[in-house]
Amino acid sequence: MLSNLIATLYFITLILIKRGRFHLTLNPKYYSISNGIPKEVLLVGLPSSIMNVMGIYSNITLNKLLVNYSNAAVAGIGIAKKIDMLSFAIANGLSQGVIPLIGYNYSSKNTGRMRSAIKATLILSLAVTTVGAVLLFTCANPLVKAFIDDAETVRYGSMFQRIICITGPFTAITTVIISIFQSVGQKGKPLVLSMLRKGGLDVPFMFLLDHLAGAEAIAWATPIADCGAMLVGILMFVPLWRKMGKERTEI
């Protein structure tokens, strides 16, 4: 709570101090509901909001299923997910950070620079998540043991870690594609991909795998869902990529 409060005060102070040089202002008189601006803001931010909500729903379902086996299983998946967030957070930061660059170049029809930015982001994101996946897979046991020294929890955590870390490269591609669609104003596709990743595919697979193979198989729902979302994302993205290539040739 305190960290969020401090961050909010920092940004408010920054805007107030530099309001003469910024195009940003907190003055209510400059707020406009014309030209569908509030609608655009909500539609652009909706996929991220849905992703967070569905992520919570997915985690609740996962914990609910695992608690039927043991508290160690719940603790193990919690530790594994926290560790796995490191590479995901870096890749997600790259994909979110490139949104303005893609948006500006898309608006100015500078498709060559836009394609270069997309390629660079994909390569960097895949590199980070692939290296992260290798490290998390090979060092799963000591990483989990650094959080807790309970043998059963470490066993569950290491097993879950090796399964979940596989999703890194899949997630990197999906998040970049989501960011691209957000940048070019295609609101529906990011929403679909967000819901497929969390809640749309993984939750049904959790119940199915729990029924078929028990606790040790439930974690496989995550890579299955992320791989499925990635494939759907690629199918959605290819026509846009080809279109950008044609526009570049014409320019």
PEMO-V309119 format. One record per pair of residues at least 12 apart in sequence whose ideal C-beta (glycine too) atoms are under 10 Angstrom apart, sorted by sequence separation. I is the first residue (numbers start at 0). GAP is how many residues later the second one is. D is the distance in Angstrom with one decimal. If there is no record, write none. Layout:
BEGIN
[[I | GAP | D] [I | GAP | D]]
END
This chain:
BEGIN
[[61 | 12 | 8.7] [64 | 12 | 9.8] [65 | 12 | 9.4] [100 | 12 | 8.2] [101 | 12 | 5.6] [104 | 12 | 6.8] [141 | 12 | 9.4] [143 | 12 | 8.5] [144 | 12 | 8.3] [176 | 12 | 8.2] [177 | 12 | 4.5] [180 | 12 | 7.8] [204 | 12 | 9.4] [205 | 12 | 5.4] [208 | 12 | 5.8] [10 | 13 | 9.6] [100 | 13 | 7.9] [101 | 13 | 9.6] [103 | 13 | 9.7] [104 | 13 | 9.7] [140 | 13 | 6.6] [143 | 13 | 3.6] [144 | 13 | 8.2] [176 | 13 | 8.3] [177 | 13 | 9.1] [204 | 13 | 8.6] [205 | 13 | 8.9] [207 | 13 | 8.0] [11 | 14 | 7.1] [62 | 14 | 7.3] [139 | 14 | 9.3] [140 | 14 | 8.8] [142 | 14 | 8.4] [143 | 14 | 5.2] [177 | 14 | 9.6] [205 | 14 | 9.1] [206 | 14 | 8.6] [61 | 15 | 6.3] [62 | 15 | 7.8] [100 | 15 | 9.8] [101 | 15 | 5.8] [142 | 15 | 8.2] [143 | 15 | 9.3] [174 | 15 | 9.8] [177 | 15 | 5.4] [204 | 15 | 7.5] [205 | 15 | 4.4] [208 | 15 | 8.4] [61 | 16 | 9.5] [97 | 16 | 9.9] [100 | 16 | 5.0] [101 | 16 | 6.7] [140 | 16 | 8.5] [141 | 16 | 9.0] [143 | 16 | 8.6] [173 | 16 | 9.9] [176 | 16 | 6.8] [177 | 16 | 6.6] [201 | 16 | 9.8] [204 | 16 | 3.8] [205 | 16 | 8.7] [207 | 16 | 9.7] [100 | 17 | 9.4] [139 | 17 | 7.6] [140 | 17 | 4.6] [143 | 17 | 6.1] [203 | 17 | 8.1] [204 | 17 | 8.6] [58 | 18 | 8.8] [139 | 18 | 4.3] [140 | 18 | 9.7] [142 | 18 | 6.9] [174 | 18 | 8.9] [201 | 18 | 9.7] [202 | 18 | 7.5] [204 | 18 | 9.7] [205 | 18 | 9.7] [58 | 19 | 8.8] [61 | 19 | 8.7] [97 | 19 | 5.7] [100 | 19 | 9.7] [101 | 19 | 8.4] [138 | 19 | 9.6] [139 | 19 | 7.9] [173 | 19 | 6.0] [174 | 19 | 9.6] [177 | 19 | 8.9] [201 | 19 | 4.5] [204 | 19 | 5.3] [205 | 19 | 9.1] [97 | 20 | 7.6] [100 | 20 | 8.7] [139 | 20 | 8.7] [140 | 20 | 8.5] [173 | 20 | 8.9] [200 | 20 | 7.8] [201 | 20 | 5.8] [203 | 20 | 9.9] [204 | 20 | 6.4] [136 | 21 | 9.9] [139 | 21 | 4.1] [140 | 21 | 9.3] [200 | 21 | 9.6] [201 | 21 | 9.2] [203 | 21 | 8.9] [58 | 22 | 7.5] [97 | 22 | 8.1] [98 | 22 | 9.9] [138 | 22 | 8.9] [139 | 22 | 5.1] [173 | 22 | 8.5] [174 | 22 | 8.9] [201 | 22 | 7.2] [202 | 22 | 8.4] [97 | 23 | 4.7] [139 | 23 | 9.6] [173 | 23 | 6.3] [200 | 23 | 6.8] [201 | 23 | 3.6] [204 | 23 | 9.0] [96 | 24 | 8.4] [97 | 24 | 9.8] [136 | 24 | 7.6] [137 | 24 | 9.0] [139 | 24 | 9.7] [197 | 24 | 9.2] [200 | 24 | 3.7] [201 | 24 | 8.0] [135 | 25 | 5.9] [136 | 25 | 5.2] [139 | 25 | 7.6] [196 | 25 | 9.2] [199 | 25 | 7.4] [200 | 25 | 8.5] [93 | 26 | 9.2] [94 | 26 | 6.2] [97 | 26 | 9.4] [135 | 26 | 7.7] [136 | 26 | 9.3] [170 | 26 | 7.5] [198 | 26 | 8.8] [200 | 26 | 9.1] [201 | 26 | 9.0] [93 | 27 | 5.6] [94 | 27 | 9.0] [97 | 27 | 9.4] [136 | 27 | 9.8] [137 | 27 | 9.7] [169 | 27 | 9.1] [197 | 27 | 7.5] [200 | 27 | 5.0] [201 | 27 | 9.2] [93 | 28 | 9.3] [135 | 28 | 8.1] [136 | 28 | 5.3] [196 | 28 | 6.0] [197 | 28 | 9.3] [199 | 28 | 8.7] [200 | 28 | 6.8] [94 | 29 | 9.5] [132 | 29 | 9.6] [135 | 29 | 3.9] [136 | 29 | 7.8] [195 | 29 | 6.9] [196 | 29 | 6.0] [199 | 29 | 7.9] [90 | 30 | 9.2] [93 | 30 | 5.6] [94 | 30 | 6.2] [134 | 30 | 8.4] [135 | 30 | 9.4] [166 | 30 | 9.3] [195 | 30 | 9.0] [93 | 31 | 5.2] [132 | 31 | 9.4] [133 | 31 | 8.4] [136 | 31 | 9.7] [196 | 31 | 8.6] [197 | 31 | 8.8] [200 | 31 | 9.4] [92 | 32 | 9.4] [132 | 32 | 4.6] [135 | 32 | 7.9] [195 | 32 | 6.3] [196 | 32 | 4.4] [199 | 32 | 9.9] [90 | 33 | 8.1] [91 | 33 | 8.5] [93 | 33 | 10.0] [131 | 33 | 7.1] [132 | 33 | 6.4] [195 | 33 | 4.1] [196 | 33 | 8.8] [89 | 34 | 9.0] [90 | 34 | 4.3] [93 | 34 | 7.4] [132 | 34 | 8.2] [133 | 34 | 9.3] [194 | 34 | 8.9] [195 | 34 | 9.3] [89 | 35 | 8.2] [90 | 35 | 8.2] [92 | 35 | 9.6] [93 | 35 | 9.9] [132 | 35 | 4.2] [166 | 35 | 10.0] [193 | 35 | 8.4] [195 | 35 | 9.7] [196 | 35 | 9.7] [90 | 36 | 9.2] [128 | 36 | 9.0] [131 | 36 | 5.5] [132 | 36 | 6.6] [192 | 36 | 5.5] [195 | 36 | 6.1] [196 | 36 | 9.2] [87 | 37 | 9.9] [90 | 37 | 5.3] [91 | 37 | 9.8] [130 | 37 | 8.9] [131 | 37 | 9.3] [132 | 37 | 9.8] [191 | 37 | 8.9] [192 | 37 | 8.8] [195 | 37 | 8.3] [86 | 38 | 9.6] [89 | 38 | 5.0] [90 | 38 | 5.0] [128 | 38 | 8.6] [129 | 38 | 6.7] [88 | 39 | 9.8] [89 | 39 | 8.0] [90 | 39 | 10.0] [128 | 39 | 3.4] [129 | 39 | 5.5] [132 | 39 | 9.8] [192 | 39 | 6.6] [87 | 40 | 9.2] [127 | 40 | 8.2] [128 | 40 | 5.0] [131 | 40 | 9.5] [191 | 40 | 7.4] [192 | 40 | 5.1] [86 | 41 | 5.8] [87 | 41 | 7.2] [90 | 41 | 8.2] [127 | 41 | 9.6] [128 | 41 | 8.5] [191 | 41 | 8.9] [85 | 42 | 9.6] [86 | 42 | 5.1] [89 | 42 | 7.7] [125 | 42 | 8.8] [126 | 42 | 9.5] [128 | 42 | 6.8] [129 | 42 | 8.3] [86 | 43 | 8.8] [88 | 43 | 10.0] [124 | 43 | 9.3] [125 | 43 | 5.6] [128 | 43 | 4.3] [188 | 43 | 9.3] [189 | 43 | 9.3] [192 | 43 | 7.5] [86 | 44 | 7.6] [87 | 44 | 8.0] [124 | 44 | 8.5] [127 | 44 | 7.3] [128 | 44 | 9.0] [188 | 44 | 8.1] [191 | 44 | 7.9] [192 | 44 | 9.7] [83 | 45 | 10.0] [86 | 45 | 2.7] [126 | 45 | 8.9] [85 | 46 | 6.6] [86 | 46 | 7.0] [124 | 46 | 8.9] [125 | 46 | 5.3] [128 | 46 | 9.6] [189 | 46 | 9.6] [86 | 47 | 10.0] [124 | 47 | 3.9] [125 | 47 | 7.1] [188 | 47 | 5.3] [47 | 48 | 8.5] [83 | 48 | 8.1] [86 | 48 | 8.2] [123 | 48 | 8.9] [124 | 48 | 7.5] [187 | 48 | 9.8] [188 | 48 | 8.5] [82 | 49 | 9.7] [83 | 49 | 8.9] [85 | 49 | 9.4] [86 | 49 | 7.2] [122 | 49 | 9.9] [85 | 50 | 8.3] [121 | 50 | 7.6] [124 | 50 | 7.3] [125 | 50 | 8.9] [185 | 50 | 8.7] [120 | 51 | 9.2] [121 | 51 | 6.9] [124 | 51 | 5.7] [170 | 51 | 9.4] [177 | 51 | 9.2] [188 | 51 | 9.2] [82 | 52 | 10.0] [83 | 52 | 6.4] [123 | 52 | 9.5] [169 | 52 | 9.6] [170 | 52 | 9.5] [173 | 52 | 6.7] [176 | 52 | 9.2] [180 | 52 | 8.7] [82 | 53 | 6.4] [162 | 53 | 9.0] [165 | 53 | 9.9] [169 | 53 | 6.9] [172 | 53 | 9.3] [173 | 53 | 9.4] [176 | 53 | 8.1] [179 | 53 | 9.4] [120 | 54 | 9.6] [121 | 54 | 5.4] [124 | 54 | 9.8] [162 | 54 | 9.1] [165 | 54 | 9.1] [169 | 54 | 9.8] [171 | 54 | 9.8] [172 | 54 | 9.9] [173 | 54 | 9.8] [174 | 54 | 9.8] [185 | 54 | 7.9] [43 | 55 | 9.2] [120 | 55 | 5.5] [121 | 55 | 9.0] [159 | 55 | 9.5] [162 | 55 | 9.4] [163 | 55 | 6.1] [166 | 55 | 5.6] [167 | 55 | 9.5] [169 | 55 | 9.1] [170 | 55 | 5.3] [173 | 55 | 5.1] [174 | 55 | 9.7] [176 | 55 | 9.4] [177 | 55 | 7.3] [180 | 55 | 7.5] [79 | 56 | 8.7] [82 | 56 | 9.5] [158 | 56 | 9.4] [159 | 56 | 8.9] [162 | 56 | 4.4] [163 | 56 | 9.3] [165 | 56 | 8.5] [166 | 56 | 4.7] [169 | 56 | 4.1] [170 | 56 | 9.7] [172 | 56 | 9.2] [173 | 56 | 4.9] [176 | 56 | 4.1] [179 | 56 | 9.8] [180 | 56 | 7.8] [183 | 56 | 7.2] [82 | 57 | 8.4] [85 | 57 | 9.9] [158 | 57 | 6.5] [161 | 57 | 9.1] [162 | 57 | 5.9] [164 | 57 | 10.0] [165 | 57 | 4.7] [166 | 57 | 9.2] [168 | 57 | 9.1] [169 | 57 | 5.1] [172 | 57 | 5.1] [173 | 57 | 9.4] [175 | 57 | 8.8] [176 | 57 | 7.2] [179 | 57 | 6.8] [117 | 58 | 7.2] [120 | 58 | 7.8] [121 | 58 | 9.6] [159 | 58 | 8.8] [160 | 58 | 9.0] [162 | 58 | 9.5] [163 | 58 | 5.5] [164 | 58 | 9.0] [165 | 58 | 10.0] [166 | 58 | 8.3] [167 | 58 | 8.8] [168 | 58 | 9.7] [169 | 58 | 8.9] [170 | 58 | 8.4] [171 | 58 | 8.9] [172 | 58 | 9.5] [173 | 58 | 8.7] [174 | 58 | 9.1] [177 | 58 | 9.9] [43 | 59 | 9.8] [83 | 59 | 9.9] [117 | 59 | 9.2] [120 | 59 | 8.8] [155 | 59 | 7.7] [159 | 59 | 4.7] [162 | 59 | 7.2] [163 | 59 | 7.3] [166 | 59 | 4.2] [169 | 59 | 7.5] [170 | 59 | 7.7] [173 | 59 | 5.0] [176 | 59 | 7.1] [177 | 59 | 9.7] [180 | 59 | 7.8] [79 | 60 | 8.0] [82 | 60 | 5.5] [155 | 60 | 8.5] [158 | 60 | 7.5] [159 | 60 | 9.8] [162 | 60 | 6.6] [165 | 60 | 8.4] [166 | 60 | 7.7] [169 | 60 | 4.4] [172 | 60 | 6.8] [173 | 60 | 8.9] [176 | 60 | 4.9] [179 | 60 | 7.3] [183 | 60 | 9.3] [82 | 61 | 7.2] [117 | 61 | 9.1] [165 | 61 | 8.7] [168 | 61 | 8.5] [169 | 61 | 8.9] [172 | 61 | 7.2] [175 | 61 | 9.0] [179 | 61 | 8.9] [81 | 62 | 10.0] [117 | 62 | 6.2] [159 | 62 | 9.1] [163 | 62 | 9.5] [166 | 62 | 9.8] [79 | 63 | 8.9] [82 | 63 | 9.0] [116 | 63 | 9.5] [155 | 63 | 9.3] [166 | 63 | 9.1] [169 | 63 | 9.4] [173 | 63 | 9.9] [176 | 63 | 9.2] [78 | 64 | 8.4] [79 | 64 | 6.9] [82 | 64 | 8.0] [172 | 64 | 9.0] [176 | 64 | 9.9] [179 | 64 | 9.8] [78 | 65 | 5.4] [81 | 65 | 7.9] [117 | 65 | 9.3] [78 | 66 | 9.6] [113 | 66 | 9.0] [116 | 66 | 9.5] [78 | 67 | 9.1] [79 | 67 | 9.7] [75 | 68 | 7.2] [78 | 68 | 4.9] [74 | 69 | 9.6] [77 | 69 | 9.1] [78 | 69 | 6.7] [113 | 69 | 8.6] [77 | 70 | 9.9] [113 | 70 | 8.9] [75 | 71 | 9.8] [74 | 72 | 8.8] [75 | 72 | 8.7] [74 | 73 | 6.7] [75 | 74 | 9.2] [78 | 74 | 7.4] [82 | 74 | 8.4] [101 | 74 | 9.8] [105 | 74 | 9.0] [74 | 75 | 7.7] [77 | 75 | 9.5] [78 | 75 | 8.8] [81 | 75 | 9.9] [71 | 76 | 9.2] [75 | 76 | 8.1] [76 | 76 | 10.0] [79 | 76 | 8.2] [80 | 76 | 9.7] [83 | 76 | 9.0] [87 | 76 | 9.8] [94 | 76 | 9.7] [102 | 76 | 9.7] [106 | 76 | 9.4] [74 | 77 | 9.0] [75 | 77 | 5.2] [78 | 77 | 8.8] [79 | 77 | 5.2] [82 | 77 | 9.8] [83 | 77 | 6.9] [87 | 77 | 9.7] [90 | 77 | 7.4] [94 | 77 | 7.6] [101 | 77 | 7.2] [102 | 77 | 9.6] [105 | 77 | 6.1] [106 | 77 | 9.0] [71 | 78 | 6.6] [74 | 78 | 4.8] [75 | 78 | 7.6] [77 | 78 | 9.9] [78 | 78 | 4.6] [79 | 78 | 8.0] [82 | 78 | 6.2] [86 | 78 | 7.9] [90 | 78 | 9.0] [93 | 78 | 8.4] [94 | 78 | 9.5] [97 | 78 | 7.8] [101 | 78 | 6.0] [104 | 78 | 8.8] [105 | 78 | 5.0] [106 | 78 | 9.3] [70 | 79 | 9.7] [71 | 79 | 8.8] [72 | 79 | 8.4] [73 | 79 | 9.1] [74 | 79 | 9.6] [75 | 79 | 7.4] [76 | 79 | 7.1] [77 | 79 | 8.3] [78 | 79 | 9.4] [79 | 79 | 8.3] [80 | 79 | 7.9] [83 | 79 | 9.9] [84 | 79 | 10.0] [87 | 79 | 8.3] [91 | 79 | 8.1] [94 | 79 | 9.1] [95 | 79 | 8.0] [98 | 79 | 9.7] [101 | 79 | 9.8] [102 | 79 | 8.2] [103 | 79 | 8.8] [105 | 79 | 8.2] [71 | 80 | 4.1] [72 | 80 | 8.3] [75 | 80 | 2.9] [76 | 80 | 7.4] [79 | 80 | 4.0] [80 | 80 | 8.9] [83 | 80 | 5.0] [86 | 80 | 9.9] [87 | 80 | 6.7] [90 | 80 | 6.9] [91 | 80 | 8.5] [94 | 80 | 4.4] [95 | 80 | 9.8] [98 | 80 | 5.1] [101 | 80 | 8.7] [102 | 80 | 4.2] [70 | 81 | 9.1] [71 | 81 | 4.4] [74 | 81 | 7.4] [75 | 81 | 3.7] [78 | 81 | 8.2] [79 | 81 | 4.1] [82 | 81 | 8.7] [83 | 81 | 5.7] [86 | 81 | 5.3] [90 | 81 | 4.4] [93 | 81 | 8.6] [94 | 81 | 4.6] [97 | 81 | 6.3] [98 | 81 | 8.4] [101 | 81 | 3.8] [102 | 81 | 7.3] [69 | 82 | 7.1] [70 | 82 | 8.3] [71 | 82 | 8.8] [72 | 82 | 9.5] [73 | 82 | 8.6] [74 | 82 | 7.3] [75 | 82 | 7.8] [76 | 82 | 9.6] [77 | 82 | 9.2] [78 | 82 | 7.8] [79 | 82 | 8.6] [82 | 82 | 8.4] [83 | 82 | 9.8] [85 | 82 | 10.0] [86 | 82 | 9.6] [89 | 82 | 9.4] [90 | 82 | 9.4] [92 | 82 | 9.7] [93 | 82 | 7.8] [94 | 82 | 8.6] [95 | 82 | 9.4] [96 | 82 | 8.8] [97 | 82 | 8.5] [100 | 82 | 8.2] [101 | 82 | 7.2] [102 | 82 | 8.3] [69 | 83 | 9.0] [71 | 83 | 7.8] [72 | 83 | 4.9] [75 | 83 | 7.4] [76 | 83 | 5.0] [79 | 83 | 8.1] [80 | 83 | 6.6] [83 | 83 | 7.8] [87 | 83 | 5.9] [90 | 83 | 10.0] [91 | 83 | 5.4] [94 | 83 | 7.2] [95 | 83 | 6.2] [98 | 83 | 6.0] [99 | 83 | 7.8] [71 | 84 | 5.5] [72 | 84 | 9.1] [75 | 84 | 5.5] [76 | 84 | 9.2] [79 | 84 | 5.5] [83 | 84 | 7.5] [86 | 84 | 8.9] [87 | 84 | 8.2] [90 | 84 | 6.4] [91 | 84 | 9.4] [94 | 84 | 4.3] [98 | 84 | 5.0] [70 | 85 | 10.0] [71 | 85 | 8.6] [75 | 85 | 8.4] [79 | 85 | 8.3] [86 | 85 | 8.5] [90 | 85 | 8.1] [93 | 85 | 8.9] [94 | 85 | 8.5] [97 | 85 | 7.9] [98 | 85 | 10.0] [69 | 86 | 7.9] [72 | 86 | 9.6] [76 | 86 | 9.8] [91 | 86 | 9.7] [95 | 86 | 9.0] [68 | 87 | 8.8] [72 | 87 | 8.3] [76 | 87 | 8.2] [83 | 87 | 9.5] [87 | 87 | 8.3] [91 | 87 | 9.0] [94 | 87 | 9.5] [65 | 90 | 8.5] [65 | 94 | 9.2] [61 | 98 | 9.8] [117 | 119 | 9.3] [117 | 122 | 9.9] [117 | 123 | 8.0] [50 | 124 | 9.3] [114 | 126 | 7.7] [117 | 126 | 8.5] [50 | 127 | 8.2] [114 | 129 | 5.8] [47 | 130 | 8.6] [113 | 130 | 6.6] [114 | 130 | 7.4] [46 | 131 | 6.4] [47 | 131 | 9.9] [46 | 132 | 9.7] [110 | 132 | 8.8] [111 | 132 | 8.8] [114 | 132 | 9.8] [110 | 133 | 4.6] [111 | 133 | 9.7] [113 | 133 | 9.5] [114 | 133 | 6.9] [46 | 134 | 8.3] [47 | 134 | 8.3] [110 | 134 | 7.7] [113 | 134 | 8.7] [46 | 135 | 6.6] [108 | 135 | 9.8] [110 | 135 | 8.9] [111 | 135 | 9.3] [112 | 135 | 9.7] [45 | 136 | 9.8] [110 | 136 | 4.8] [111 | 136 | 5.1] [44 | 137 | 8.9] [109 | 137 | 9.9] [110 | 137 | 4.3] [111 | 137 | 9.9] [43 | 138 | 5.9] [60 | 138 | 8.3] [64 | 138 | 9.7] [76 | 138 | 9.3] [80 | 138 | 9.5] [83 | 138 | 9.1] [105 | 138 | 8.5] [108 | 138 | 6.8] [109 | 138 | 9.0] [110 | 138 | 9.2] [42 | 139 | 9.4] [43 | 139 | 9.3] [50 | 139 | 8.6] [54 | 139 | 9.1] [57 | 139 | 8.7] [58 | 139 | 8.7] [75 | 139 | 9.4] [79 | 139 | 7.7] [104 | 139 | 9.9] [108 | 139 | 9.3] [110 | 139 | 9.3] [111 | 139 | 7.6] [46 | 140 | 7.2] [49 | 140 | 8.8] [50 | 140 | 8.9] [53 | 140 | 6.7] [57 | 140 | 4.6] [61 | 140 | 8.2] [65 | 140 | 9.4] [110 | 140 | 6.8] [43 | 141 | 7.9] [45 | 141 | 6.9] [46 | 141 | 9.1] [49 | 141 | 6.0] [52 | 141 | 9.4] [53 | 141 | 5.9] [56 | 141 | 7.2] [57 | 141 | 5.5] [60 | 141 | 8.3] [61 | 141 | 8.5] [64 | 141 | 5.9] [68 | 141 | 9.3] [72 | 141 | 10.0] [73 | 141 | 9.9] [76 | 141 | 8.2] [80 | 141 | 8.8] [108 | 141 | 9.8] [109 | 141 | 8.4] [42 | 142 | 8.7] [44 | 142 | 9.6] [45 | 142 | 9.8] [46 | 142 | 8.6] [47 | 142 | 8.2] [48 | 142 | 9.7] [49 | 142 | 9.8] [50 | 142 | 8.9] [51 | 142 | 9.1] [52 | 142 | 9.6] [53 | 142 | 9.4] [54 | 142 | 8.4] [55 | 142 | 8.6] [56 | 142 | 5.2] [57 | 142 | 9.4] [60 | 142 | 5.1] [63 | 142 | 9.2] [64 | 142 | 7.4] [67 | 142 | 8.3] [72 | 142 | 5.3] [76 | 142 | 6.7] [79 | 142 | 9.9] [108 | 142 | 6.8] [42 | 143 | 10.0] [43 | 143 | 6.6] [46 | 143 | 3.7] [47 | 143 | 9.8] [50 | 143 | 4.0] [53 | 143 | 7.6] [54 | 143 | 4.6] [55 | 143 | 9.3] [57 | 143 | 9.8] [59 | 143 | 9.6] [60 | 143 | 9.8] [71 | 143 | 9.9] [72 | 143 | 9.0] [75 | 143 | 9.3] [42 | 144 | 4.2] [45 | 144 | 8.2] [46 | 144 | 4.8] [49 | 144 | 5.1] [50 | 144 | 8.0] [53 | 144 | 3.9] [54 | 144 | 7.9] [57 | 144 | 5.5] [61 | 144 | 6.2] [64 | 144 | 9.2] [65 | 144 | 8.7] [39 | 145 | 8.1] [41 | 145 | 9.2] [42 | 145 | 8.8] [45 | 145 | 6.2] [46 | 145 | 8.7] [48 | 145 | 8.9] [49 | 145 | 6.2] [52 | 145 | 8.5] [53 | 145 | 3.7] [56 | 145 | 9.8] [57 | 145 | 6.0] [60 | 145 | 5.8] [64 | 145 | 5.1] [68 | 145 | 7.2] [69 | 145 | 7.9] [72 | 145 | 8.7] [76 | 145 | 9.7] [43 | 146 | 8.7] [46 | 146 | 7.7] [47 | 146 | 7.6] [50 | 146 | 7.0] [51 | 146 | 8.7] [52 | 146 | 8.3] [53 | 146 | 7.5] [56 | 146 | 7.2] [60 | 146 | 8.1] [64 | 146 | 9.9] [67 | 146 | 9.6] [68 | 146 | 4.2] [72 | 146 | 9.7] [39 | 147 | 8.6] [42 | 147 | 9.6] [46 | 147 | 4.7] [50 | 147 | 6.2] [54 | 147 | 9.8] [67 | 147 | 8.1] [68 | 147 | 9.2] [38 | 148 | 9.8] [42 | 148 | 8.7] [45 | 148 | 8.8] [46 | 148 | 8.7] [49 | 148 | 8.6] [50 | 148 | 9.2] [53 | 148 | 9.1] [57 | 148 | 8.0] [61 | 148 | 9.7] [49 | 149 | 8.7] [53 | 149 | 8.7] [60 | 149 | 9.9] [64 | 149 | 9.7] [65 | 149 | 6.0] [68 | 149 | 9.0] [64 | 150 | 7.9] [65 | 152 | 6.5] [64 | 153 | 5.7] [65 | 153 | 8.9] [61 | 156 | 6.8] [64 | 156 | 9.5] [60 | 157 | 9.6] [61 | 157 | 8.1] [61 | 159 | 7.9] [60 | 160 | 9.2] [61 | 160 | 8.4] [57 | 163 | 8.7] [57 | 164 | 8.4] [57 | 167 | 8.4]]
END
